[in-house]
Amino acid sequence: MKAINVGRGWVRALSMMAMLWGASAAAQPAPPSYTMIITTEPLTGAANDTVVASVVDAGVLGPSSTVPMTLRILDDSGFVLATVTGTVSTTVPLRVSVLAPSSGGVRAQLTLPPGAGKMSAGILVIERLGQGDPPPPPTRDVCEIPVSRDPGTGGDPVTLWGCRVETQRT
């Protein structure tokens, strides 16, 4: 009789441990999500130059989806000169333009929120169109948007083809 009671005690202990493990597994936090920020190199020019930033999905690497994002034009101190939020697909680019307040550098910055999806072949472009007679040739910086990035490296920036790519844990 004693052996039966000891056996039942082990069964109760094991079932209690299984319940506790199940509860602790259910209480685990969701994996962190990451925001990706891509910033171009600065372009300098003259005051009142027209600056245009655009994002397009070339759609050559496979099927594309509509991807939500925020596109900004920043001055050399990081101040936001213009911003637009919208979606990009293979048929609909996202653009924003502004007059440069000074001859200092301007940069395009693209923010992809967590879970935004992926572009097939995203391209971020910033152009600075000069004024004058005759106008100087436009300057531009073109960045390929990485399709994926291992967020395990934290928020360490990575430079790709003249672009700075960062991830922020949210």
N, C-alpha and C positions, 0 to 999 in steps of 0.2 A: 504494500500500500504506500509505503514511504517512497518507493521508486516512482510510482505514478504521480504523486504530488510534486516530486522534484522535477519530473519531466514536464508537468503542466507549468511549473514556475519558469522553466527555460522557454517554453513556448510563449508565455505571457511576456517575458523579457524581450524575446526576439520580436514579437509583434509590436511592442511599445517602441523599440528602437526603429523599426521600419516606419512606424507612424511619424516619429520625430524626424527621421531622415527625409521623409516625404514632405513634411511641413517646412523643413529648412530649405529643401530644394525649391519649393514653391515660393519661398520668401527671397530668393536670390534676386538682386537687382537686374534690370534689363541691361544688355550690353550698351556701352556708351555710344551715342551717335556723334558724328563729326560734321562740322561745317568746313567746306573747302573754299579757300580764298586765293585767287590767282591775280597777281599784279604785274603789269608790264614795266619795263625800264622807262625812266623819264625821257620825254622829248622836249628839247628847248627850242625857242624860236623868238618871235617878236610879240610884244603886247598886242592884243586884239586879233591874234591869229584865230581862225576857226579850228576847233578841236572836235573831232568826231571819233567816238568809240563804238564798236559794234561787235556782236557775237553772232556767229552763224554755225549751223550744224551742216557740214558738207554731205553727210549721209552716205559716204562711200564704203564704210566698213560693215554695213549691215543695216537692219531696220532701225529706224530712229523713233524716239518717242518725244512727246512734248515735255520739256524740262523747265521748271520754274527757276528763276534766278534774279539777282540784283546786279545791275551794271552801274558803275560810278566813274566819274572823272575827278581825279584828285590833283591838287597843286603840289609843289615840291615840299610843303610842310605837312601834307596829309589832310588838308582841309578839303571837304567835299564841294566841288564846283557844280556838279550836276549828277543826278541819279535817276534811274528808271528801274522799275520792277515789272517783270513780265515773263513770258514763256518763249522758248526758242524751239523750233523744229526745223526740218529740212526745207520747208517752204516759207517759214517766217523767222527772219532775223530779229535781233533786238538792238536798237541804236539809241544813242544819246549824243547831243552836241552842245557846245558852249563856246563863248569867246574867251580866249586866254587872258587873264587879268594882267599878266606880266610876261617878261621874256623867260622866266624861270621854267623849270621842268613841269610837265603834266604827265600823269600816268592813268591808265585804265585799270580798274579793279573789278573783278567779277567774283560774286559770292554765290556759291551753290549750297543751299541749306541741306540739313540731314534728310536723307531719303528722297532727294530731288530726282533721282534717276540718272541715267548716263546718256551722254550724247554719242552718236556714232563716230563723228570726227569733228569735234568742236574747234573753232578758231576764234581767238580774241584779237582784234585789231584796233590800234589807236593811230589816228592820222592827225597831223598838224599842217593845216593849209595856210601858207603865208599870204600877207597882203602886199601891195606895192605894184609898181608898173615897171617892168613886167613882174608878175608874182614869182617868187622863188619856187623851185620844185617842192612838192609836198614831202614831208618826212613821215615815216611810219614805223611802227613796231608790231610784229605779228607773233602771236604765241599759239602753240598747239595746246589744247586743253587735255590734260591727262585723262584717259578713260577711267583709270582706277588708281588708288593710292593706298598703300598699307598704312592705316592709322596707328599701328603699333609703335611708330616712332614718336608719337606725341605731337606737339606743336612745332617741331623743328622745321624751319623752312627749307625748301629744296629749290634750286634754280634750274630751270629747264629752258633752253633756247631763248634766253633773254627774259624769262618770266620767273617770278618768285611765287612758289606754291606753298601754302601753309594749311594746316588743319587745326581747327579749334574744337576741343571736346565740349559738347553741350549737354 
